């Protein structure tokens, strides 16, 4: 890829989309004020930064910043909060992102700025890898459209927040690209770090088994896939040492999201309480998004490589096995859906503009929620 193409098809959409979100977030917090007074029991683990930076450090950001500063044995910091936190709740957040934060902080970057820098550099990397993958599968037009589709998705704000989403997506896309190019040793290393970014990194391994088979990876390819469970096993071993429970990270997730079952469970829980436009288990927004992603799975499974279809299926079905809570954010990992939409819209600029016209206002609203401290996803 030439530098000119990268500037026009990756950097420009990145800058335009992030600048828009940044402007909305700054205006929202400056004009509407913080919602923190209405939620006094929620975790506040960082020293508030300047307003342009502060808007990106909310909710899960507090956990990553806390772990980066104090490590996983930060239970004393949780004792003063009234939101029902328990010892070991830090284990619900996998270690790669806070580890990278710690490295940047030790290089002199302030904690919130470190998170914003890390997330956006990872996002640029992910966009580049997405472009390369889609271009190899289809063409430049589909690749460019896929970048816009991903950046325009309403929940894409989390790629730039102090969250692990962009790091996890970059490692996921890197794994798919390495498998395509039969770089089995590098794939194993990438898989190890992908699983250390978040537990759903494990979903990449069964999808890439198709790539290993189709590209005749043999024992080297099969061995590379072990990098994914090895990452989770390494973190589980650390949890066993720190908390005397190697699966405490799973217990914490189960307590907050519910136990895993079939993909109908999220819809069942939705109807168990009064629906809310945007909330937790009863979110109408996430309900509609889940239906749209389920519909999109049909052409994705038919029109994309089997590895992509398998991964998209797992990305959608596994979260629905517990709750709709945060489905929009978790769906950011389902890159084959965004890639297929890029292919669909590749030569129809008016349809792409229509998609962005629908999604960007909702993304701006979610950014305003997030910047002010309200729940966004």
C-alpha positions as CSV (number, residue, x, y, z in Angstrom):
1,X,0.0,0.0,0.0
2,X,1.4,3.4,-1.0
3,X,1.7,6.2,1.4
4,X,-0.8,8.3,-0.6
5,X,-3.5,5.6,-0.4
6,X,-2.9,5.2,3.3
7,X,-3.3,8.9,3.9
8,X,-6.5,9.1,1.8
9,X,-8.2,5.9,2.7
10,X,-7.2,5.3,6.3
11,X,-5.7,8.4,8.0
12,X,-8.3,10.8,6.6
13,X,-11.4,8.8,7.7
14,X,-9.7,8.2,11.1
15,X,-9.0,11.9,11.6
16,X,-12.4,13.1,10.5
17,X,-14.3,10.5,12.6
18,X,-12.2,11.1,15.7
19,X,-12.3,14.9,15.4
20,X,-16.1,14.7,15.2
21,X,-16.4,12.5,18.3
22,X,-13.9,14.7,20.2
23,X,-15.9,17.9,19.4
24,X,-19.1,16.3,20.5
25,X,-17.6,15.0,23.7
26,X,-16.0,18.3,24.7
27,X,-19.2,20.3,24.0
28,X,-21.3,17.7,25.9
29,X,-19.2,17.8,29.0
30,X,-18.7,21.6,29.0
31,X,-22.4,22.4,28.4
32,X,-24.2,19.5,30.1
33,X,-21.8,18.8,32.9
34,X,-20.8,15.5,34.5
35,X,-23.3,12.9,35.7
36,X,-21.0,11.6,38.4
37,X,-23.0,13.3,41.2
38,X,-25.9,11.1,40.3
39,X,-23.8,7.9,40.5
40,X,-21.6,8.4,43.5
41,X,-20.8,4.8,44.1
42,X,-19.2,4.1,40.8
43,X,-15.4,3.6,40.6
44,X,-13.3,6.7,40.1
45,X,-9.7,5.5,40.0
46,X,-7.9,8.3,38.1
47,X,-7.1,11.9,38.8
48,X,-9.3,14.0,36.5
49,X,-7.4,15.2,33.4
50,X,-7.9,18.3,31.3
51,X,-11.4,18.4,29.6
52,X,-10.3,17.3,26.1
53,X,-8.7,14.2,27.6
54,X,-11.1,13.5,30.4
55,X,-14.0,12.7,28.1
56,X,-12.3,9.5,27.0
57,X,-11.9,8.0,30.6
58,X,-15.2,6.6,31.8
59,X,-16.6,3.4,33.2
60,X,-14.2,0.5,32.3
61,X,-11.4,3.0,31.8
62,X,-11.3,3.4,35.5
63,X,-10.5,-0.3,35.9
64,X,-7.7,-0.3,33.4
65,X,-6.2,2.8,34.9
66,X,-6.5,1.3,38.4
67,X,-4.8,-1.9,37.4
68,X,-2.1,0.0,35.5
69,X,-1.3,2.0,38.6
70,X,-1.7,-0.6,41.4
71,X,-1.8,-4.0,39.8
72,X,-4.5,-6.7,40.3
73,X,-4.2,-6.6,44.1
74,X,-6.0,-3.3,44.3
75,X,-8.8,-4.4,46.5
76,X,-8.2,-1.7,49.1
77,X,-9.1,0.9,46.4
78,X,-12.5,-0.7,46.0
79,X,-13.5,-0.8,49.7
80,X,-14.7,2.9,49.7
81,X,-17.3,2.4,46.9
82,X,-20.9,1.4,47.3
83,X,-21.5,-0.3,44.0
84,X,-21.1,-3.8,45.2
85,X,-17.5,-4.3,44.2
86,X,-15.7,-7.4,45.6
87,X,-12.1,-8.5,46.1
88,X,-10.8,-9.9,42.8
89,X,-13.1,-7.8,40.6
90,X,-10.0,-6.5,38.9
91,X,-9.5,-10.0,37.4
92,X,-12.4,-9.3,35.1
93,X,-10.1,-7.1,33.0
94,X,-7.4,-8.9,31.1
95,X,-3.8,-7.7,31.5
96,X,-2.4,-6.7,28.1
97,X,-4.0,-3.2,27.9
98,X,-3.1,-2.1,31.5
99,X,0.4,-3.5,30.9
100,X,0.8,-1.3,27.9
101,X,-0.6,1.6,29.8
102,X,2.0,1.0,32.5
103,X,4.8,1.1,30.0
104,X,3.7,4.4,28.5
105,X,3.2,5.9,31.9
106,X,6.8,4.9,32.9
107,X,8.0,6.7,29.8
108,X,6.4,9.9,31.2
109,X,3.0,9.9,29.5
110,X,0.2,10.9,31.9
111,X,-2.2,8.1,32.6
112,X,-5.3,9.3,30.6
113,X,-3.2,10.6,27.8
114,X,-1.4,7.2,27.7
115,X,-4.7,5.4,27.3
116,X,-5.9,7.7,24.5
117,X,-2.6,7.5,22.7
118,X,-2.5,3.7,23.0
119,X,-6.1,3.2,21.8
120,X,-5.8,5.5,18.8
121,X,-2.5,4.0,17.7
122,X,-4.0,0.6,17.9
123,X,-7.1,1.8,16.0
124,X,-4.9,3.1,13.2
125,X,-3.1,-0.2,13.1
126,X,-6.4,-2.1,13.0
127,X,-7.8,0.1,10.2
128,X,-4.6,-0.6,8.2
129,X,-4.9,-4.4,8.7
130,X,-8.6,-4.3,7.9
131,X,-7.9,-2.5,4.7
132,X,-5.2,-5.0,3.7
133,X,-7.4,-8.0,4.4
134,X,-10.5,-6.7,2.6
135,X,-8.4,-5.6,-0.4
136,X,-6.9,-9.1,-0.6
137,X,-10.4,-10.6,-0.5
138,X,-12.1,-8.1,-2.9
139,X,-10.6,-4.8,-4.0
140,X,-9.6,-1.3,-3.0
141,X,-13.1,0.1,-3.2
142,X,-14.5,-2.5,-0.8
143,X,-11.5,-2.0,1.6
144,X,-12.0,1.8,1.7
145,X,-15.7,1.4,2.3
146,X,-15.1,-1.1,5.1
147,X,-12.9,1.5,6.9
148,X,-15.7,4.0,6.7
149,X,-18.4,1.5,7.8
150,X,-16.3,0.5,10.9
151,X,-15.5,4.1,11.9
152,X,-19.1,5.2,11.3
153,X,-20.6,2.5,13.5
154,X,-22.2,4.2,16.5
155,X,-20.2,2.4,19.1
156,X,-16.8,3.1,17.4
157,X,-16.2,5.7,20.1
158,X,-14.8,2.9,22.2
159,X,-11.9,2.4,19.8
160,X,-10.6,5.8,21.0
161,X,-11.5,5.6,24.6
162,X,-9.3,4.2,27.4
163,X,-10.7,0.7,26.5
164,X,-9.0,-2.4,25.1
165,X,-11.3,-2.7,22.0
166,X,-8.8,-1.2,19.5
167,X,-5.9,-3.3,20.8
168,X,-8.0,-6.5,20.7
169,X,-9.2,-5.7,17.2
170,X,-5.7,-5.0,15.9
171,X,-4.4,-8.3,17.2
172,X,-7.4,-10.2,15.8
173,X,-6.9,-8.7,12.4
174,X,-3.2,-9.3,12.6
175,X,-3.9,-13.0,13.4
176,X,-6.1,-13.4,10.3
177,X,-3.5,-11.7,8.1
178,X,-0.6,-13.7,9.5
179,X,-2.6,-16.9,8.9
180,X,-3.3,-15.9,5.3
181,X,0.4,-15.4,4.8
182,X,1.4,-18.7,6.5
183,X,3.5,-16.9,9.2
184,X,2.8,-19.6,11.8
185,X,5.4,-18.6,14.3
186,X,4.2,-15.0,14.4
187,X,0.6,-16.1,14.5
188,X,1.2,-18.1,17.7
189,X,2.8,-15.0,19.3
190,X,-0.1,-12.8,18.1
191,X,-2.6,-15.3,19.4
192,X,-1.0,-15.3,22.8
193,X,-1.3,-11.5,23.1
194,X,-4.7,-11.4,21.5
195,X,-6.0,-13.7,24.3
196,X,-4.3,-11.6,26.9
197,X,-6.2,-8.5,25.6
198,X,-9.6,-10.0,26.3
199,X,-11.1,-13.5,26.8
200,X,-13.0,-13.3,23.5
201,X,-9.6,-13.6,21.9
202,X,-10.2,-17.3,22.2
203,X,-12.9,-17.1,19.6
204,X,-10.2,-16.4,16.9
205,X,-8.7,-19.8,17.3
206,X,-11.5,-22.0,15.9
207,X,-12.0,-19.5,13.1
208,X,-8.4,-19.7,12.1
209,X,-8.5,-23.5,12.1
210,X,-10.1,-23.1,8.7
211,X,-7.1,-21.0,7.5
212,X,-4.7,-23.6,8.8
213,X,-6.6,-26.4,7.0
214,X,-7.0,-24.5,3.7
215,X,-3.4,-23.2,3.6
216,X,-2.0,-26.6,4.6
217,X,-0.4,-25.3,7.8
218,X,0.1,-28.8,9.1
219,X,1.5,-29.2,12.6
220,X,3.1,-25.7,12.5
221,X,-0.3,-24.1,11.9
222,X,-2.0,-26.3,14.6
223,X,0.8,-25.4,17.1
224,X,0.3,-21.7,16.3
225,X,-3.3,-21.9,17.3
226,X,-2.3,-23.0,20.7
227,X,-1.1,-19.5,21.3
228,X,-4.7,-18.4,22.0
229,X,-5.5,-20.8,24.8
230,X,-1.9,-20.3,26.1
231,X,-2.7,-16.6,26.7
232,X,-5.8,-17.3,28.7
233,X,-4.0,-20.1,30.6
234,X,-1.1,-17.7,31.5
235,X,-3.6,-15.2,32.9
236,X,-5.5,-17.9,34.8
237,X,-2.2,-19.1,36.4
238,X,-1.6,-15.5,37.6
239,X,-5.1,-15.3,39.0
240,X,-4.5,-18.6,40.8
241,X,-1.4,-17.1,42.4
242,X,-3.0,-13.8,43.3
243,X,-6.5,-14.8,44.2
244,X,-6.2,-18.6,44.8
245,X,-8.8,-19.0,42.0
246,X,-7.5,-19.4,38.5
247,X,-11.0,-18.9,37.0
248,X,-11.9,-15.8,39.1
249,X,-12.0,-13.8,35.9
250,X,-14.8,-16.0,34.6
251,X,-16.6,-15.8,37.9
252,X,-16.5,-12.0,37.8
253,X,-17.8,-11.9,34.2
254,X,-20.6,-14.3,35.1
255,X,-21.6,-12.2,38.1
256,X,-21.9,-9.1,36.0
257,X,-23.2,-10.5,32.7
258,X,-24.8,-13.8,33.7
259,X,-23.9,-17.4,32.9
260,X,-23.5,-18.5,29.3
261,X,-26.3,-20.4,27.6
262,X,-27.8,-20.5,24.1
263,X,-28.0,-17.3,22.0
264,X,-31.7,-17.0,22.9
265,X,-30.9,-16.1,26.5
266,X,-30.2,-12.5,25.8
267,X,-33.6,-12.1,24.1
268,X,-35.3,-14.0,26.9
269,X,-33.8,-11.6,29.5
270,X,-34.9,-8.7,27.4
271,X,-38.6,-9.6,27.7
272,X,-38.3,-10.3,31.5
273,X,-38.3,-6.6,32.4
274,X,-39.7,-3.4,31.0
275,X,-37.7,-2.4,27.9
276,X,-35.6,0.8,28.0
277,X,-34.4,2.7,25.0
278,X,-30.8,2.3,26.1
279,X,-29.8,0.4,29.2
280,X,-28.5,-3.0,30.3
281,X,-30.3,-6.3,29.7
282,X,-33.5,-4.5,28.5
283,X,-31.9,-2.2,25.9
284,X,-34.1,-1.6,22.9
285,X,-31.0,-0.2,21.0
286,X,-29.0,-3.4,21.6
287,X,-32.0,-5.6,20.8
288,X,-32.3,-4.0,17.4
289,X,-28.6,-4.2,16.8
290,X,-28.6,-7.8,17.7
291,X,-31.3,-8.6,15.2
292,X,-29.5,-6.6,12.5
293,X,-26.3,-8.6,13.2
294,X,-28.1,-11.9,13.1
295,X,-29.6,-11.0,9.7
296,X,-26.2,-9.9,8.5
297,X,-24.7,-13.3,9.4
298,X,-26.6,-15.0,6.5
299,X,-24.7,-13.2,3.7
300,X,-21.5,-13.1,5.7
301,X,-21.5,-16.9,6.0
302,X,-22.3,-17.2,2.3
303,X,-20.1,-14.5,0.8
304,X,-16.9,-14.4,2.9
305,X,-14.2,-17.0,3.7
306,X,-15.2,-19.8,6.1
307,X,-12.8,-18.4,8.7
308,X,-14.4,-15.0,8.6
309,X,-17.9,-16.5,8.7
310,X,-17.0,-18.7,11.7
311,X,-15.5,-15.8,13.6
312,X,-18.5,-13.5,12.9
313,X,-20.9,-16.2,14.0
314,X,-19.0,-16.7,17.3
315,X,-18.7,-12.9,17.9
316,X,-22.4,-12.5,17.6
317,X,-23.7,-15.7,19.2
318,X,-21.4,-15.8,22.3
319,X,-22.4,-12.4,23.8
320,X,-26.1,-13.3,23.1
321,X,-25.6,-16.3,25.3
322,X,-25.8,-14.1,28.4
323,X,-27.2,-10.6,27.9
324,X,-27.7,-7.7,25.4
325,X,-25.8,-5.6,27.8
326,X,-22.9,-3.9,25.9
327,X,-23.7,-5.9,22.7
328,X,-23.0,-2.8,20.5
329,X,-19.5,-2.5,21.9
330,X,-18.8,-6.2,21.8
331,X,-20.0,-6.4,18.2
332,X,-17.1,-4.1,17.3
333,X,-14.9,-7.2,17.1
334,X,-17.1,-8.8,14.4
335,X,-15.0,-7.3,11.6
336,X,-16.3,-9.7,8.9
337,X,-19.7,-8.0,9.2
338,X,-18.1,-4.6,8.5
339,X,-16.0,-6.0,5.8
340,X,-19.0,-7.5,4.0
341,X,-20.9,-4.2,4.3
342,X,-17.9,-2.5,2.7
343,X,-18.1,-5.0,-0.1
344,X,-21.8,-4.3,-0.5
345,X,-21.4,-0.5,-0.5
346,X,-18.1,-0.4,-2.4
347,X,-19.4,1.2,-5.6
348,X,-22.5,3.0,-4.2
349,X,-21.4,6.2,-2.6
350,X,-24.9,7.3,-2.0
351,X,-25.7,4.1,0.0
352,X,-22.5,4.6,2.0
353,X,-23.5,8.2,2.7
354,X,-26.9,7.0,3.8
355,X,-25.4,4.5,6.2
356,X,-23.2,7.3,7.7
357,X,-26.1,9.7,7.9
358,X,-28.0,7.1,10.0
359,X,-25.1,6.1,12.2
360,X,-23.2,9.2,12.9
361,X,-25.9,11.1,14.8
362,X,-26.4,8.1,17.0
363,X,-22.7,7.8,17.5
364,X,-22.6,11.5,18.5
365,X,-25.4,10.9,21.0
366,X,-23.5,7.9,22.6
367,X,-20.3,10.0,22.7
368,X,-22.2,12.8,24.6
369,X,-23.5,10.1,27.0
370,X,-20.0,8.7,27.5
371,X,-18.2,12.0,27.9
372,X,-20.7,13.1,30.6
373,X,-20.4,9.8,32.4
374,X,-23.7,8.2,31.5
375,X,-23.8,4.6,30.4
376,X,-23.0,4.3,26.6
377,X,-22.1,0.6,26.2
